[in-house]
Amino acid sequence: MDYNYSDDIKRRLRRIQGQVGGVLKMMDEQKNCKDVVAQLSAVRNASDKAIAQIVAENLQRCLLEEQVAGGDTSKLVKEAVELLVKSR
């Protein structure tokens, strides 16, 4: 099964990459702990949203493929939920 990741999700990940770089710069500049943690929290939130988007997009595709094949989609939904829970 091929996975196609949208340009949107790649943009999100590049933005996260930039945020992490910014956090490292803040640390090098010995910025306040509170500010560093706030930025790390923003990175975590952005990462959580990216995970959710990846799971949702792939689940939708997998569900359609399974329906066309006449299969049971409940297993796919369960796996997607487990992925989301595991990511937290």
C-alpha positions as CSV (number, residue, x, y, z in Angstrom):
1,M,0.0,0.0,0.0
2,D,1.4,3.3,-1.0
3,Y,1.1,6.3,1.3
4,N,0.7,9.7,-0.3
5,Y,1.3,12.6,2.1
6,S,-0.1,15.9,1.1
7,D,1.9,19.1,0.7
8,D,-0.1,20.5,3.6
9,I,1.2,17.9,6.0
10,K,4.7,18.4,4.8
11,R,4.4,22.2,5.3
12,R,3.1,21.5,8.8
13,L,6.2,19.4,9.5
14,R,8.6,21.9,8.1
15,R,6.9,24.5,10.3
16,I,7.4,22.2,13.3
17,Q,11.0,21.7,12.3
18,G,11.5,25.5,12.3
19,Q,9.8,25.8,15.7
20,V,12.2,23.2,17.1
21,G,15.1,25.2,15.7
22,G,13.7,28.2,17.4
23,V,13.6,26.4,20.7
24,L,17.2,25.3,20.3
25,K,18.2,28.9,19.6
26,M,16.3,30.1,22.6
27,M,18.2,27.6,24.7
28,D,21.5,28.7,23.2
29,E,20.6,32.3,24.1
30,Q,19.7,31.1,27.7
31,K,16.2,32.4,27.4
32,N,13.7,32.0,30.3
33,C,12.6,28.4,31.1
34,K,8.9,29.6,30.9
35,D,9.4,30.9,27.4
36,V,11.2,27.7,26.2
37,V,8.5,25.5,27.7
38,A,5.8,27.6,26.1
39,Q,7.4,27.1,22.7
40,L,7.9,23.4,23.3
41,S,4.2,23.2,24.1
42,A,3.4,24.8,20.8
43,V,5.6,22.2,19.1
44,R,3.8,19.4,20.8
45,N,0.4,20.8,19.9
46,A,1.5,21.2,16.2
47,S,2.8,17.7,16.3
48,D,-0.4,16.3,17.7
49,K,-2.4,18.0,14.9
50,A,-0.1,16.6,12.3
51,I,-0.5,13.1,13.7
52,A,-4.3,13.5,13.7
53,Q,-4.3,14.8,10.1
54,I,-2.1,11.9,8.9
55,V,-4.3,9.3,10.6
56,A,-7.5,10.9,9.3
57,E,-6.3,11.2,5.7
58,N,-5.0,7.6,5.6
59,L,-8.0,6.2,7.5
60,Q,-10.4,7.8,4.9
61,R,-8.4,6.2,2.1
62,C,-8.2,2.8,3.7
63,L,-11.9,2.8,4.6
64,L,-12.8,3.5,1.0
65,E,-10.5,0.8,-0.3
66,E,-11.9,-1.7,2.2
67,Q,-15.5,-0.9,1.3
68,V,-14.8,-1.4,-2.4
69,A,-13.2,-4.7,-1.5
70,G,-16.3,-5.6,0.5
71,G,-14.4,-6.0,3.7
72,D,-15.1,-5.1,7.3
73,T,-14.0,-1.5,8.1
74,S,-14.4,-1.7,11.9
75,K,-10.9,-3.2,12.3
76,L,-9.4,-0.2,10.5
77,V,-11.2,2.3,12.7
78,K,-10.0,0.4,15.8
79,E,-6.4,0.6,14.5
80,A,-6.7,4.3,13.8
81,V,-8.0,5.0,17.3
82,E,-5.2,2.9,18.8
83,L,-2.7,4.9,16.8
84,L,-4.1,8.2,18.1
85,V,-4.2,6.9,21.7
86,K,-0.6,5.6,21.4
87,S,0.6,8.9,20.1
88,R,-0.4,10.7,23.3
